[in-house]
Amino acid sequence: MNLPTTRAIPLPIARRMDDIESFHAMEIAREAYELARQGRSIIAINVGEPDFAAPAAVMDAADAAIRRGDTHYTVALGIAPLREAISAHYRRHYGLDIPAARIAVTAGASGAMLIAFGTLVNPGDEWLMPDPTYPCNRRFVSLYGGTTRLIPCGPAQNYQLTADLVARHWGPTTRGVMVATPSNPTGTTIAPAEMRAIHALVRARGGVLLVDEIYHGLTYERDADSAFINETSVLADTEEVIVVNSFSKYFNMTGWRLGWMVVPETHMKAVEKLAQNLFICPSTVAQHAALACFEPATLAVYEARRAQFACRRDYFVPALRELGFGIAGMPEGAFYVYADISKFASDSYKFCTDLLHATGVAITPGLDFGDVDAAKYVRLTYTVDIAQLREVIARLKRFLAQA
């Protein structure tokens, strides 16, 4: 049978894709991968991923789950033992009684964000976020027909929103505020008193506060022997908030794609329905593996690794400053340095690509994280060991001398 010849019609792409930009960190990563494939020596400090693999106990728990045949679907909110373990984690490290019934295990923190915004955002709703901020957050809002207003937050504000900034920028369609503490890309935190003021203002205006606590555990201004001693969760002050956390960063399980969220009881049914429809359930094997994260011996491994991150930070930041990078303050958490390169260049993307090709050092341009001053900032990570960080500094020094 001969079909009639017709003019090829391009397959349609949804209009929402016009508003979603490429993730520059991943573009740099792809270019770095190609150079490495060609035999170049690459030091990648552009992606927010710990260099540590999951501890042996986590690997063993995953292996045991596979051998038992625990590889089938679970309920959408996650297995009960893991939800209880997360609840116990809040009691042990924060002194908070967060019932397991308010905890949803998710397919990574990104899965939690998709569920959170899916339950909160109506078309036309506006959400306030700081500039700079993690780029995917505003993409999640736009997927549900909302808009994001980025509020400039510079060194004077520790790159974080304040209650005063939220009050000044709240508009007729504003429905929520999202903050992160510690923050990606800056590693800065929000003081508990300021967080309480932000939450009080948001609730007084009938809005929702969503807090990213993904980098909890990776803070460094605290006693070496006391995990989480200087960390305070927003959950200490209110139940009327949504908190997102992850097994990726402190728990070193990036590729396992496992996170969690804490929500008010009033929202749990909506969260469950959306989780069922979007993901069915989180990875079953990852859930069973994550149970080992909270064992005392495993926590000791994580604390030793946190101490290594602190040592890296304490070397890397002063070394970058000596080279002329502008760093407003010592990052308090995570593993990022947000650095002003205006002394060297006016185009952060070109600076990053030139640096990569000339030296093999991969870093991320500020273009990912906002609009204001993005061209004069870069994000570097200290997710490689001290020896490699010293090599990064040496390569940067040679590069800047030739620029």
C-alpha positions in Angstrom: 0.0 0.0 0.0 1.4 3.3 -1.1 0.7 6.1 1.4 0.3 9.7 0.1 3.4 11.8 0.3 3.0 14.7 2.7 5.2 17.5 3.8 7.0 16.7 7.0 5.4 18.6 10.0 7.8 19.1 12.9 6.7 17.5 16.2 5.4 20.2 18.5 7.3 21.2 21.7 5.3 22.7 24.6 5.5 26.5 24.8 6.6 26.2 28.5 10.0 25.0 27.2 10.7 28.5 25.9 11.0 29.7 29.5 13.4 26.9 30.6 17.0 27.7 30.1 19.9 25.2 29.9 21.6 24.4 33.2 25.0 25.9 32.6 26.7 23.8 35.2 25.7 20.7 33.2 26.8 22.3 29.9 30.2 22.9 31.4 30.2 19.3 32.8 29.4 17.9 29.3 32.3 19.9 27.8 34.6 18.8 30.6 33.6 15.2 30.0 34.5 15.5 26.3 37.9 17.0 27.1 38.6 14.2 29.6 37.6 11.6 27.0 40.3 13.2 24.8 42.8 12.6 27.5 42.9 16.0 29.1 43.5 16.3 32.9 40.3 17.6 34.3 39.5 18.8 37.8 35.7 19.2 38.0 34.6 21.5 40.8 31.5 22.6 39.0 28.8 20.2 40.1 27.3 20.1 43.6 28.1 16.5 44.4 30.3 15.1 47.3 33.3 13.2 46.1 32.6 10.6 48.8 30.6 7.5 47.8 27.9 6.2 50.2 29.5 4.5 53.3 30.0 0.7 53.3 27.1 0.1 55.6 24.8 1.8 53.1 26.1 -0.2 50.3 25.7 -3.4 52.3 22.1 -2.5 53.2 21.4 -2.0 49.5 23.0 -5.4 48.6 21.0 -7.1 51.4 17.8 -5.6 50.1 18.4 -6.8 46.6 19.3 -10.3 47.8 16.1 -10.5 49.9 14.1 -9.4 46.9 13.0 -6.1 48.4 12.9 -4.5 44.9 9.1 -4.1 44.4 7.0 -1.0 44.6 6.5 0.5 48.1 3.7 2.8 49.1 4.1 6.3 47.6 5.1 8.0 50.9 8.0 5.6 51.5 8.5 2.5 53.8 7.4 3.0 57.4 10.8 2.1 58.9 12.5 4.9 57.0 9.9 7.5 57.8 10.3 6.5 61.5 14.1 6.7 61.2 13.8 10.2 59.8 11.4 11.1 62.6 14.0 9.8 65.1 16.7 11.8 63.4 14.7 15.0 64.1 14.4 14.0 67.8 18.0 13.1 68.2 19.7 15.9 66.4 17.3 18.8 66.7 15.2 17.9 69.7 12.1 18.0 67.6 9.1 15.7 67.7 8.2 15.4 64.0 5.7 12.5 63.6 6.5 10.0 60.8 2.9 10.7 59.6 4.1 14.2 58.4 7.2 12.8 56.6 7.1 11.8 52.9 10.1 10.0 51.4 10.6 11.2 47.8 12.5 10.5 44.6 15.3 12.9 45.5 14.9 16.5 46.7 13.9 17.4 43.1 11.0 15.0 43.4 10.0 16.6 46.7 10.1 20.1 45.0 7.9 18.9 42.2 5.4 17.5 44.7 5.6 20.6 46.9 5.0 23.1 44.1 2.4 20.8 42.5 0.3 21.0 45.7 0.8 24.7 46.2 1.1 26.5 42.8 -1.9 27.7 40.8 -1.5 29.2 37.3 -0.6 32.9 37.7 0.7 32.5 41.3 4.0 34.3 42.0 6.7 33.0 44.3 9.6 35.0 45.7 13.1 33.6 45.8 16.5 35.2 46.3 18.9 36.1 43.5 21.2 34.1 43.5 19.3 30.8 44.0 19.4 27.3 42.7 18.0 27.5 39.1 15.8 24.4 39.1 13.5 25.8 41.8 12.1 28.5 39.6 11.7 26.0 36.8 9.5 23.9 39.0 7.2 26.9 39.6 6.9 27.6 35.9 6.0 24.0 35.1 2.8 24.5 37.1 2.0 27.8 35.5 3.4 30.1 38.2 6.0 32.8 38.0 9.1 33.5 40.1 10.2 36.9 41.2 13.9 36.9 41.9 14.9 39.5 44.6 18.4 40.8 44.4 20.4 39.7 47.5 24.0 40.7 47.6 26.8 40.5 50.2 25.0 43.0 52.4 22.2 40.5 52.9 24.5 37.5 53.0 22.9 36.6 49.6 19.7 35.6 51.5 16.2 37.0 51.7 15.2 39.0 54.7 11.7 39.7 56.1 12.2 43.3 55.0 12.9 42.3 51.4 9.9 39.9 51.4 7.7 42.7 52.7 8.9 45.2 50.0 8.5 42.8 47.1 5.2 41.0 48.1 2.7 41.7 45.4 -1.0 41.1 44.7 -0.3 37.6 43.1 2.4 36.5 45.5 1.5 33.2 47.2 4.7 31.9 48.6 8.4 32.3 49.4 11.2 29.8 49.0 14.6 30.0 50.8 17.5 27.7 51.3 19.8 27.5 54.4 22.6 26.7 53.8 22.2 28.0 50.2 23.3 26.8 46.8 25.3 28.6 45.3 26.6 30.7 48.2 26.9 28.4 51.3 25.3 31.1 53.4 22.6 30.6 56.1 19.7 32.4 57.5 19.7 33.2 61.2 16.9 31.6 63.2 15.4 35.0 64.2 15.3 36.2 60.6 13.7 32.9 59.5 11.0 33.4 62.2 10.4 36.9 60.9 10.1 35.7 57.3 7.7 33.0 58.3 5.5 35.3 60.4 5.3 37.8 57.5 4.5 35.1 54.9 1.8 33.6 57.1 0.3 37.0 57.9 -0.2 37.5 54.2 -1.8 34.1 53.7 1.2 32.7 51.9 3.4 29.6 52.3 7.1 29.3 53.2 9.0 26.5 51.6 12.5 25.9 53.1 15.3 23.9 51.5 17.4 22.3 54.3 19.2 20.0 51.9 22.6 20.9 53.1 21.9 20.5 56.8 24.7 18.5 58.4 27.2 20.2 56.2 27.7 23.3 58.4 31.1 24.1 59.9 30.8 26.6 62.7 30.1 24.1 65.5 31.8 21.8 67.9 33.6 19.0 66.1 32.2 16.3 68.4 28.6 17.4 68.3 26.7 16.8 65.1 24.1 19.5 64.1 24.8 21.4 67.4 24.5 24.9 65.7 21.9 23.9 63.2 18.3 24.9 63.8 15.4 23.7 61.6 12.5 26.1 60.8 10.4 23.2 62.1 11.5 24.2 65.6 9.1 27.2 65.4 6.2 26.1 63.3 4.3 23.2 61.7 2.9 25.6 59.1 5.8 25.2 56.7 7.1 22.8 54.1 10.7 21.6 54.5 12.6 19.6 51.9 15.7 17.6 52.7 17.8 15.0 50.9 20.0 12.0 51.3 22.3 13.4 48.6 24.6 15.8 50.3 25.4 15.1 54.0 24.5 11.4 53.4 26.5 11.1 50.2 23.8 9.4 48.2 23.5 11.6 45.1 22.8 9.0 42.4 20.5 7.0 44.7 17.8 9.7 44.1 16.3 9.8 47.6 15.0 12.7 49.6 12.2 13.6 52.0 9.8 16.4 52.8 8.0 17.4 56.0 4.6 19.0 55.5 1.6 19.9 57.7 -0.9 17.1 58.3 -3.5 19.1 56.3 -1.3 18.6 53.1 -0.4 15.0 53.4 -3.2 13.6 51.4 -2.5 16.0 48.5 1.2 15.1 48.7 0.4 11.4 48.7 -1.9 11.7 45.6 0.6 13.6 43.6 3.5 11.3 44.6 1.4 8.3 43.5 0.8 9.9 40.1 4.2 11.4 39.5 6.6 8.7 40.8 4.6 5.7 42.1 7.2 5.5 44.9 10.9 6.3 45.6 13.5 3.7 44.8 12.9 0.7 47.0 16.5 -0.3 47.2 17.6 3.2 48.0 15.0 3.4 50.8 16.3 0.2 52.5 19.9 1.4 52.0 19.1 4.7 53.7 18.1 3.0 56.9 21.8 2.4 57.5 22.5 6.1 57.3 21.3 6.7 60.8 23.3 4.0 62.5 25.9 5.4 65.0 28.9 4.0 63.1 27.6 5.4 59.8 27.0 8.8 61.4 30.6 8.7 62.6 31.8 8.3 59.0 29.7 11.3 57.9 31.1 13.4 60.7 34.6 12.6 59.7 33.8 13.5 56.1 32.2 16.8 57.3 35.5 17.6 59.1 37.3 17.0 55.8 34.9 19.5 54.0 35.7 22.0 56.7 39.4 21.6 56.2 39.0 22.0 52.5 36.9 25.2 52.9 39.5 26.7 55.3 42.2 26.1 52.8 40.4 27.0 49.6 38.6 30.2 50.4 41.8 32.1 51.7 43.8 30.7 48.7 41.2 32.1 46.2 41.1 35.4 48.0 44.9 35.6 47.6 44.5 35.2 43.9 42.0 38.2 43.8 38.7 36.4 43.8 36.1 38.5 45.7 34.5 36.4 48.4 32.3 38.4 50.8 32.4 36.0 53.7 33.4 32.5 54.7 30.7 30.1 53.5 28.9 28.7 56.6 27.7 25.5 55.0 27.3 23.3 52.0 30.5 23.0 49.8 30.3 26.1 47.6 32.2 29.3 47.1 30.4 32.1 45.3 33.2 34.3 44.0 33.3 37.7 42.3 35.6 37.6 39.2 35.0 41.2 38.1 38.7 41.9 38.8 39.5 39.5 36.0 36.6 39.4 33.5 33.1 40.8 32.8 31.6 37.6 31.3 31.5 34.7 33.7 30.5 32.1 31.1 33.4 33.0 28.9 35.7 33.0 31.9 34.6 29.5 32.8 34.9 28.1 29.3 38.3 29.7 28.7 39.5 28.4 32.1 38.3 24.9 31.3 40.0 24.8 27.9 43.2 26.4 29.1 43.7 24.6 32.4 41.2 21.7 32.7 39.5 23.2 35.7 35.7 23.1 35.5 33.7 25.7 37.4 30.2 27.1 37.1 29.2 30.6 35.8 26.9 32.7 37.9 24.4 32.8 35.0 22.7 29.7 36.4 21.8 31.3 39.6 20.0 34.6 38.8 20.1 37.8 36.8 21.6 40.5 39.0 25.5 40.5 38.7 25.4 37.0 37.3 28.0 37.8 34.8 30.6 38.7 37.4 30.2 35.6 39.7 31.3 32.0 39.5 30.6 29.1 41.7 33.4 26.8 42.8 33.0 23.7 44.9 35.4 22.1 47.4 34.3 18.6 46.5 37.7 17.2 45.8 40.6 16.5 48.2 43.1 19.0 49.4 45.8 17.9 46.9 43.5 18.5 44.0 42.4 21.9 45.5 46.1 22.9 45.6 46.4 21.9 42.0 43.3 24.0 41.2 44.9 27.0 42.8 48.2 26.5 40.9 46.3 26.2 37.6 44.2 29.3 38.4 47.4 31.2 39.2 49.0 30.4 35.9 45.8 31.1 34.0 45.3 34.5 35.6 48.9 35.5 35.0 48.4 34.9 31.3 45.0 36.6 31.1 
